[in-house]
Amino acid sequence: MTRVLSGLAYAARIGLGLIAGLALLLAAMGGLGHLYRMTAKAPYQLIEVEPGRRLHVACDGPEAAPFVLYDAGAFGIYTDGWWIKDALKDDYRVCLYDRAGMGWSDPVPEGVSPGPLWHVEDMRRLRAALGEDRPFVLIGHSMAGLRLHAYANLHPSELQGLVFVDAARPQSVRAERIQAFIPWVLRAMTIGTGLARIGIAGGMSYLLPDELDLPKQQKQDKRRSIASVKHHKAAKAEIAAAMRVDESPDWMSGSGAETRPVAVYSNSEGGGANASVATAAETNAGFGRIRSLTDETHVSLLNQKNAELIANDVRDMIQGSFVK
């Protein structure tokens, strides 16, 4: 019995040593990432949207072409829409951006709650800075769905169409289950910020799967965001602001999206949370398309193959060729 206990104790020491070694390795890798971030320059344009505040923006395509804007999900940056940009850039002007505080963009102004209403106005400031005043197509993934609905409820005439990629609906913010779950999400993100601060998150970013098979630069930029303390803090503030139930109901309960052409992508049977929006848009705007891609994950819906489908739907919206 003593021999067995000694063996177990030895195995435990070995296991703890391996865990400690892995933690040190991840911290070292993350530390190297910190050095990279300190010297890395923004890969694309920094556009001033307010005096002294800039957003990081990657645009491609002919300047006179119809305009498309991609808005990433809760923790995402411009990289997530990379393949959508590539699929549309030959005949559309497509812009991807990092929201305030995320990626290379400057922080949200002091004292501002970065909820959907504020981000809608920031998108409008960005469009103005880019010289875009025509109706445009807005594409959003995951939590960006809240901002798409807010935009459509407040400024429907500015939108030529909406694409929801496994995106949230404002009504879900009020759900009791969601409200109970959010504190746990915010605690987890606090832990994530701590791991980023000591370098472990940066090291762990090398272990995460690249479901989008991004080019080298975009893959590095995605890892950089995962390792960034600033990015973690901004993402947490955004989620906390989006989940507040005391915001103005104008963006939460309106049906503006149902008056615009809509395409919905989901990995759920039936099209997920925004399926009914697409159905109503078919009646009200003449275009509503639902694509249920059940073999995909929440992230892989943005891969290169699916980006081609999204691009085709955008073309149909703009050109008025509503062929199902």
N, C-alpha and C positions, 0 to 999 in steps of 0.2 A: 504493500500500500504506500509506504514511504517513497519507494522508487517511482511509483505512478505519479504521486503528487509532485515529486521533484521534476519529473518529465513534463508535467503540465505547467509547472512554474517556469521551466526553461523555455517551453514553447510560447508561453505568454510574454516572456521577456523578448524573445525573437520577434514576436508579432508586434509588440510595442515599438521595438527598435525599427522595424520595417515601416510602421506608420509614421514614426518620427522622421525617418529618413525621407519618406515620400513628401511629408510636409515641408521639410527643409528644401528638397528639390523643387517643389512647386513654388516655394517662396523665392528661391534663387532665380527660377525662370521668370517669376513675376517681377523680381527686382530688375532683371535685364529689360523687361517690358517697360518698367518705369523710366529707365534711362532712355529707351527709345522714344517714349511719349514726350519726355522733356525736350528732345531735339527735333521731333517730327514736325513738319509743317503741314498745314491743311492741304490735302491733295487737290482741292478744287476751289472755287471762288468763295470769298467771304463777302457777302452782300450786306451793306448797311440798310437796316430796315427802320431804325430809329437813330437819332444822334448818339453815336458812341456804342451802338449795339449791332452786331452782325450775326447773320446766319450762314452756315456752311451749305453751299448749294452746288450740285452737279447737274448741269444742263447739257442736252445734246439735241441735235436735229435742226432743221432750217428755222430761222428766227420768225419768218412770216407764216409758218405752218400753224395749224390748230394746236392749242396749248393743253398739256396734260401734266398734272401734279400728283406725285406719289407721297403719301403720308404713312410712315412706318408705325408699327405697333408700340406697345408700352415701353419696351426696353430696346426698341430697334433704332437703327440709324439709316442713312441713305443707302447703304449696301444692300438692304433687304429688297429694294426695288430695282436692283441692277439689271436683271434679265428683262424686266418689263420695259425699261428704258431702251435696252438693246433691240427689243422686238419692235419698237415704235419709232426709233430715231431716224429712219430713212425718210419718213413723210410726216412726222409730228415733232413739235418742240416739247421735249419731255424733261421735267426737272424733278430731281430727288433732293431732299434736304434733311439736315439734322435739326430737330426742334430745339428751341432755346434751352441751353444747359446740357444738351446731349452732343456726343461726338465733338466736333470742333466748334460748334456754335457757342456764342457768348451766353452767359447765364440769363435767366429770367430776372427782370428788374426787381430790386429790393422791395419787399412788401407785397408782391403780386402773387395771387393764387393761380397756378398754371392749369386751370381747368379748361374744359372744352371751349367755353365762350372766349376765353382769352386767346387760346391757340387759333381759333377761327379768325380773330382779328389779326393775329400775327401772320397767318397765311395771306390775308388780304394786304397786309403791309408788304409782304414778300412779293406778291404779284405786282403791286404798284412799283416796287423797286426794280422789278424785271421789265417794266413797261408793258405788262399784260393787263388789258382792261376788257378783253372779250370773254364771253362765256367759255368755260373750260370743263374738262373732264377731271374729276377728283377720284383718285384710287386710294383705298385705305385697307390696311391689314389689322386684324385683331382689335385692340382697344381704339385704334384710329376710327373705327366705326362710330364711336360716340361723337367724334369731331365731324365726320361726314354728315351725320344726322343734324348736328347743330348748325352746320353750314347751310344745309338744305332747308332747315326750318326758318333760319334768319334771313338768308339771301338766296332764295331759289332761282331768281332771274340770272344770277351770275354763273350758274352751273349748266353745262351742256349734257352732263351725264354723271353717274356715280357707279363705281365698281367696289363692291364689298367683298373682301377676301377673308373668309372666316371671321367676319367682323362682328363686334358687339352692337347691341341696340340700347338706347338710353333707358328703355323700360326696365331692363335687367338691373340697372343701378338701384332701383327701388326694391328689388326682391329681397325678402328677409334672409334667405340663405346666403346671398352675395354679401349683404351687410355683415353677417356673422363671420364670413370667411375672410373679409378684407383685413381685419386686424392681424391675422396670422400671416397674410401676405406681406404686410408692412413690417412685421417682426423679422420675417425671413430676409427682406430686403435690407434691414438694418444689419443683419449678420453678414449679408453680401458686401455691404459697404465696409464692414470691419475686415473681411477677408481681402478686399481690394486694398485697404490701407496697409496691410502687412505683406502684400504681394502674392498671397496664395490664389486669389481669384485670377490674377494674370497668368499664373502657372496652369491653373485648371482650364483656362481658355484653350490651351493647346490639346486638351484631352476631349473637348467637345466635338461631336460629329459636325461636319460641314454638309448639311442637308441640301444646300443650294449649289455646291460645287463652284464657289465664287472664284474669280480671277485672283491672282496673288495679292495685288494691292488691296482689294476689297476684303479679302480674307484677313489680312494684317490689320486693317482698320476695324473690322468687327472684333478681333481679339483685343485691340486697343480699348475699345469701348467697354468690354467686359472687365478689363483691368483698371478702369478709371474710377477713382473715388467720386469725382465730380459727376460723372455719368450716373453712377448708382444713386447718388443723392437726388439728382434731378428726376430720375425715373420714379423714385419713391414719392417725391413731392407731387409729381404728375398724377400718380395713381390715387394718392390721398385726396387731391383736389377733385378728380373725376368722380370719386365715389361719394362725395358730399350730397346729401339729399335736400339741403336747404338752398341750393342754387335756384336761379330763376327757372320756372318750368317751361319757358318758351322753347328751349332747345331739347327738352327731355320728352315732351308729350306731343309735339307737333307731328305733322305728316308730310312735310315738304318733300322728302325723298320720293314719295309716291307720285309726285307731279313731274318728276324728271325721268329720263331713260335710266334704267337700272340693270346691272348685271351682278349676280350673286354667285360666289364660289364658296363651297363648303366641302369638308370631308365627311359630313353627316348625310344620311339618307334624307331626302326631301329638301335639302338646301339650308338647313340651320335657321338661325334667329331672324335673318332678313328675307327669308323666302316669301313671306306674305307681302313684303315691300315690293319685291319684283313682280309679284302677281298683280298688285294694285297698279304698278307703273305700266304694265302691259295695257291695262284698260285706260289709264289716265293720260299716258304720254306716248303710247304706241310701241313701247319697247320695254320688255321685262324678260330677262333671261336668267335661268337657274342652272348652274352646273354643279352636280353632286359628284365629287371625285373621291369616292370612299377608300381608295387605295392610298391616298396621300395623307400626310400628317399636317398639323397646323402650320408648320414651317414649309414643308415641301410643296405646298400649294403655290409657292412663289418661285419654283424652280424654272429652269429654262424651257422645258416642254410646256408647262402650264402658262408661262408668260406669253407664249405664242397664241394660246387660246384667248387670254385676256386682251392681247393686242387686236385680235380679230373682232372681239366684242366692242372695243373702243372704236374701231373703224366703222363698224355697223352703226353705232350710236351717232357718230359725227356725220357719216355719209347718208344716213337715213335708209340704209338697206337692211330692213328688219327681217332677215331671213333666219328662221330658227334651224 
